[in-house]
């Protein structure tokens, strides 16, 4: 329990609480250790808790594991659960071994009722975190949509479908090397387009599109030769 109290003490959202109230809030939290790949919740599930990452990393992604945000230690997620018990807009999956502090909405509501001034200040801080995450998600969606249109038109690939179906691709590089794995992400970094493939051993391969000579898609999806020459 001491580590939970210290974590809250050092966190900007909770550090302004009186020490006795912060200790009380720490007692309401439950510590959870997760293995890599553990699903905290699925998109569409009803939310009832918020989470603070003590260590590790959590991906907020679609059902097809297209990652929109990767949250690190000290960050909070599940904040829409404070507003209502509606469906989660994304899934939350451990990107690596992680430890979370989970605080159920019902427990937080009791804390706020018992300490109205601190509760109002806490809700204001959490709302600011939620607003920042929503902006990041919107930016991620916009970038992905722009990237999808650019790549799909140029290389004649059904990238939007491929991202959600995650086919097993073989990407041949201009260097003569190749990489095989499932397409999990398509990003644009500044002026650079990047494909992310996750191989069967769990390794993530980041491949600049300028380095691709050919993308081989399994039968039933699509295949394109000389994709690089189109970009």
LONU-45346 format. One line per field, with one value per residue (C-alpha): x, y, z; residue number from 1. Coordinates in Angstrom, 3 decimals. Layout:
! residues N
c1 = X,...
c2 = Y,...
c3 = Z,...
nr = NUM,...
This chain:
! residues 231
c1 = 0.000,2.965,4.023,0.480,0.397,3.818,2.761,-0.225,1.909,4.292,1.569,0.465,-3.233,-3.214,-0.308,-2.460,-4.755,-4.278,-1.991,-4.670,-7.172,-4.520,-3.719,-7.425,-7.679,-4.644,-6.417,-9.313,-6.991,-6.225,-2.814,-2.813,0.212,-0.202,1.728,2.413,-0.700,-3.131,-6.405,-7.531,-10.791,-12.126,-13.622,-17.366,-17.151,-18.816,-16.285,-16.368,-12.811,-9.983,-6.371,-3.036,0.037,2.653,5.090,5.060,2.983,-0.609,-1.796,-5.200,-6.224,-8.993,-10.190,-7.625,-4.874,-4.312,-2.697,-3.877,-2.009,0.648,0.507,3.525,4.146,2.386,-0.400,-4.093,-6.708,-10.302,-11.397,-14.678,-15.826,-16.048,-18.717,-20.977,-21.046,-21.120,-19.025,-15.281,-14.295,-11.002,-9.436,-6.628,-3.849,-0.567,2.238,4.759,4.706,2.932,1.516,-1.659,-3.571,-7.280,-9.854,-13.501,-15.932,-18.172,-15.261,-14.194,-17.763,-17.833,-14.511,-15.837,-19.028,-16.936,-14.500,-16.336,-13.596,-10.890,-13.284,-14.087,-10.388,-9.644,-12.416,-11.142,-7.630,-8.912,-11.086,-7.991,-6.237,-9.274,-9.467,-5.777,-6.280,-9.323,-7.308,-4.509,-6.983,-8.537,-5.094,-4.238,-7.437,-6.782,-3.193,-4.213,-7.000,-4.631,-1.975,-4.475,-5.729,-2.205,-0.927,-4.089,-4.324,-0.626,0.004,-3.526,-3.654,-6.871,-4.959,-8.002,-9.291,-5.836,-5.337,-8.488,-7.978,-4.251,-3.106,0.250,2.417,5.849,7.590,10.591,13.008,15.124,18.164,17.211,16.105,12.533,10.261,7.133,4.446,0.977,0.246,-0.636,-0.049,0.476,1.904,3.261,6.268,6.889,7.307,8.026,5.433,6.062,4.504,4.588,4.669,4.545,6.270,5.289,8.000,6.366,8.992,7.790,9.361,9.141,9.592,9.892,7.795,10.699,12.591,9.871,10.386,7.358,4.511,3.219,-0.321,-1.803,-4.280,-7.699,-6.317,-4.294,-0.764,1.137,4.523,6.911,4.854,7.804,7.934,4.398,5.179
c2 = 0.000,2.292,2.209,3.121,6.102,7.245,6.894,9.162,11.600,11.995,12.224,15.736,14.770,13.555,15.396,18.401,16.344,16.564,13.740,11.974,12.058,10.908,7.960,7.162,7.226,4.938,2.366,2.352,1.375,-2.208,-3.140,-5.419,-7.036,-7.787,-9.886,-8.546,-8.938,-8.971,-7.300,-4.835,-4.269,-4.698,-2.002,-1.980,-3.295,-1.378,0.585,0.780,1.797,4.162,2.995,4.546,2.923,2.302,0.683,-0.709,0.489,0.154,0.349,1.878,0.254,-1.087,-4.671,-5.352,-3.906,-0.807,1.270,4.853,5.762,4.027,5.169,4.933,4.852,7.686,8.021,7.389,5.707,4.473,8.001,7.823,5.481,8.562,10.043,7.036,3.258,3.285,1.264,1.761,3.347,1.440,-1.692,-1.420,-4.012,-4.373,-3.599,-5.075,-6.474,-3.780,-2.882,-0.820,0.806,0.331,2.609,1.646,4.436,3.557,3.909,7.213,8.517,7.698,9.488,12.576,12.563,12.380,15.125,17.567,20.253,17.708,15.719,18.726,19.529,15.893,15.696,18.899,17.435,14.135,15.986,17.801,14.448,13.074,16.128,15.749,12.057,12.806,15.377,12.838,10.208,12.621,13.544,9.842,9.120,12.060,11.007,7.403,8.419,10.691,7.972,5.335,7.500,8.334,4.771,3.085,5.410,5.255,1.543,0.280,-1.604,-1.977,-0.772,0.096,-3.485,-4.967,-3.084,-4.555,-8.072,-8.102,-10.486,-12.204,-10.173,-10.697,-7.401,-7.578,-4.688,-2.930,-4.195,-7.773,-8.647,-9.456,-9.409,-11.456,-10.671,-9.311,-5.730,-3.985,-0.308,2.245,5.578,8.785,10.279,13.758,12.962,9.263,6.501,3.453,-0.016,-1.991,-5.789,-8.080,-11.399,-14.731,-14.333,-11.096,-8.742,-5.496,-4.527,-0.859,-0.623,2.736,2.627,3.977,0.767,-1.557,-3.248,-5.553,-6.493,-10.053,-10.523,-14.008,-15.284,-13.894,-10.461,-8.636,-8.531,-5.725,-5.635,-2.693,-0.876,1.332,2.678,4.043,6.179
c3 = 0.000,0.654,-2.984,-4.087,-1.747,-2.931,-6.564,-5.989,-4.004,-6.948,-9.587,-10.656,-10.715,-7.092,-5.476,-4.556,-2.319,1.443,2.572,4.625,1.748,-0.701,1.584,1.764,-2.014,-2.309,-0.143,-2.594,-5.478,-6.452,-7.879,-10.936,-12.612,-16.319,-18.806,-22.276,-24.433,-21.490,-22.463,-19.799,-21.650,-25.179,-27.371,-26.767,-23.203,-20.398,-18.352,-14.564,-13.597,-14.349,-14.399,-13.507,-15.048,-12.367,-14.782,-18.311,-21.262,-22.476,-26.088,-26.788,-30.038,-32.231,-32.146,-34.886,-32.675,-34.752,-32.019,-31.628,-28.427,-26.354,-22.741,-20.456,-16.696,-14.894,-17.456,-16.815,-19.004,-18.783,-17.958,-19.881,-17.111,-14.883,-17.149,-17.674,-17.891,-21.690,-24.112,-24.264,-27.611,-27.791,-26.388,-23.813,-24.110,-22.238,-24.701,-22.230,-18.690,-16.692,-13.300,-12.956,-10.156,-10.748,-9.147,-9.539,-10.360,-7.416,-4.981,-6.498,-6.255,-2.527,-2.062,-3.879,-1.781,1.404,0.324,-1.994,-2.367,-3.113,-5.280,-7.474,-7.895,-8.724,-11.329,-12.934,-13.239,-14.609,-17.134,-18.423,-18.902,-20.750,-23.012,-23.936,-24.781,-26.942,-28.907,-29.379,-30.581,-33.060,-34.405,-34.704,-36.645,-38.974,-39.650,-40.257,-42.636,-44.566,-44.680,-45.805,-48.655,-49.781,-49.729,-51.008,-54.008,-54.826,-54.348,-55.113,-51.794,-49.719,-46.671,-44.587,-44.914,-44.392,-41.120,-39.668,-41.062,-40.267,-43.014,-42.825,-45.233,-46.675,-47.376,-49.690,-49.318,-51.905,-49.964,-50.849,-47.314,-46.362,-43.311,-42.637,-40.104,-39.497,-40.464,-37.209,-37.900,-40.658,-39.618,-41.070,-39.278,-40.675,-44.387,-43.815,-44.251,-42.060,-41.956,-38.704,-38.929,-35.897,-36.558,-34.985,-32.323,-31.150,-32.583,-34.145,-37.481,-38.536,-42.299,-44.120,-47.263,-49.332,-48.483,-49.846,-53.205,-53.092,-50.752,-51.012,-49.674,-49.141,-51.693,-50.890,-50.019,-52.647,-53.972,-55.579,-57.205,-57.273,-54.633,-53.845,-57.354,-56.982,-53.958
nr = 1,2,3,4,5,6,7,8,9,10,11,12,13,14,15,16,17,18,19,20,21,22,23,24,25,26,27,28,29,30,31,32,33,34,35,36,37,38,39,40,41,42,43,44,45,46,47,48,49,50,51,52,53,54,55,56,57,58,59,60,61,62,63,64,65,66,67,68,69,70,71,72,73,74,75,76,77,78,79,80,81,82,83,84,85,86,87,88,89,90,91,92,93,94,95,96,97,98,99,100,101,102,103,104,105,106,107,108,109,110,111,112,113,114,115,116,117,118,119,120,121,122,123,124,125,126,127,128,129,130,131,132,133,134,135,136,137,138,139,140,141,142,143,144,145,146,147,148,149,150,151,152,153,154,155,156,157,158,159,160,161,162,163,164,165,166,167,168,169,170,171,172,173,174,175,176,177,178,179,180,181,182,183,184,185,186,187,188,189,190,191,192,193,194,195,196,197,198,199,200,201,202,203,204,205,206,207,208,209,210,211,212,213,214,215,216,217,218,219,220,221,222,223,224,225,226,227,228,229,230,231
